[in-house]
Amino acid sequence: MSRFICILIAVLCVLVPTKLVSVVAQNICPLSSVTVDQIPTGRSVASKPEWKVNITSECFCTVLDLTLLCPKFTSGIEVNPPVISVDKDGHCVVKTLNPIHNGDSVVFTYAADRIQFQPLSFNEACS
């Protein structure tokens, strides 16, 4: 019986630190490490102002699967290049061919009344 308890304690000691490390590693960078800036281009499309959006990562890890809050954004709003799609929950998913590295930006334009984009979630790849 005492041998079983010793083995069980050893297994728990190995599993618990591993679990803690993986939980901490999921949220190394805060949401504020991804910024969304936008400026009017001065052009209009179908009587709507055009906006240039610049999404920049200041996370030292690589940002993957970035999702933004984007109230009033609909799939009918044309985005150039087409890097935004609206998911079933009404959030904007940033679709890029490459992950977003520290200092990289994703830039696009859209024509509509100004939409308040805000980072909602992302995954990280740290090396």
C-alpha positions in Angstrom: 0.0 0.0 0.0 2.7 2.5 0.9 4.5 1.8 -2.4 1.3 2.6 -4.3 0.9 5.9 -2.4 4.6 6.9 -3.2 4.0 6.1 -6.9 0.8 8.1 -6.9 2.4 11.1 -5.3 5.3 11.0 -7.8 2.8 10.9 -10.7 0.8 13.8 -9.3 4.0 15.8 -8.7 4.9 15.4 -12.4 1.4 16.0 -13.8 0.5 19.1 -11.7 3.5 21.3 -12.8 3.0 20.4 -16.4 -0.7 21.3 -16.2 0.1 24.7 -14.6 2.7 25.5 -17.3 0.3 24.8 -20.1 -2.5 27.0 -18.5 -0.1 29.9 -18.0 1.3 29.6 -21.6 -2.1 30.1 -23.2 -2.4 33.8 -22.2 1.1 35.2 -22.3 0.1 38.4 -24.3 -2.9 40.4 -23.2 -5.6 41.4 -25.7 -4.2 45.0 -25.6 -1.0 43.7 -27.4 -3.1 43.7 -30.6 -4.2 47.2 -31.6 -6.7 48.2 -34.2 -6.3 51.7 -35.7 -8.4 53.1 -38.5 -8.5 56.4 -40.4 -10.8 57.7 -43.1 -9.3 57.5 -46.6 -11.3 60.5 -47.8 -13.1 58.5 -50.4 -16.7 57.3 -50.5 -18.2 54.1 -51.9 -21.9 54.0 -52.5 -22.3 57.2 -50.3 -20.5 55.5 -47.4 -17.1 56.7 -46.1 -14.1 54.4 -46.7 -11.9 53.5 -43.8 -8.3 52.1 -43.7 -7.8 49.6 -40.9 -4.4 48.7 -39.5 -4.3 45.7 -37.1 -0.9 45.4 -35.5 0.6 42.8 -33.1 2.9 43.9 -30.3 2.8 40.4 -28.8 6.3 38.8 -28.7 4.6 35.6 -29.7 3.0 34.9 -33.0 -0.7 35.7 -33.1 -3.0 33.1 -34.7 -6.8 32.8 -35.1 -7.5 36.5 -34.3 -11.1 37.4 -33.7 -12.5 40.9 -33.3 -15.6 42.4 -31.8 -17.2 44.3 -34.7 -20.7 45.5 -33.9 -22.8 46.3 -37.0 -20.3 44.6 -39.4 -22.1 42.4 -41.9 -21.0 40.1 -44.5 -22.4 42.5 -47.1 -19.7 45.1 -46.3 -17.0 44.7 -48.9 -13.4 44.4 -47.5 -10.3 44.9 -49.6 -8.4 42.7 -49.4 -10.9 40.2 -48.1 -9.3 39.4 -44.8 -12.4 39.6 -42.6 -15.3 37.2 -42.3 -18.2 37.2 -39.9 -18.6 34.0 -37.9 -21.9 32.6 -36.7 -21.7 34.7 -33.4 -21.4 37.9 -35.4 -17.6 38.3 -34.6 -15.1 39.2 -37.2 -12.5 36.5 -37.9 -9.2 37.8 -39.4 -8.2 35.5 -42.2 -4.5 35.8 -43.2 -2.3 33.5 -45.2 0.4 33.9 -42.6 0.4 34.3 -38.8 0.8 37.8 -37.4 4.3 38.2 -36.0 5.5 40.9 -33.5 5.4 44.2 -35.4 3.5 42.9 -38.4 0.3 44.5 -39.5 -2.8 43.4 -41.4 -4.2 46.3 -43.4 -7.6 46.5 -45.2 -10.2 49.0 -46.2 -14.0 48.9 -45.9 -16.8 51.3 -46.8 -19.5 51.8 -44.2 -20.3 53.9 -41.2 -17.3 53.6 -38.8 -17.2 50.2 -37.0 -15.5 49.9 -33.6 -13.2 46.9 -34.1 -11.8 45.5 -30.8 -9.7 42.4 -30.2 -11.8 39.6 -28.7 -9.5 36.6 -28.7 -6.5 35.0 -30.3 -4.1 32.1 -29.9 -0.4 32.3 -29.6 2.6 30.4 -30.8 5.7 31.1 -28.7 9.1 29.7 -29.5 
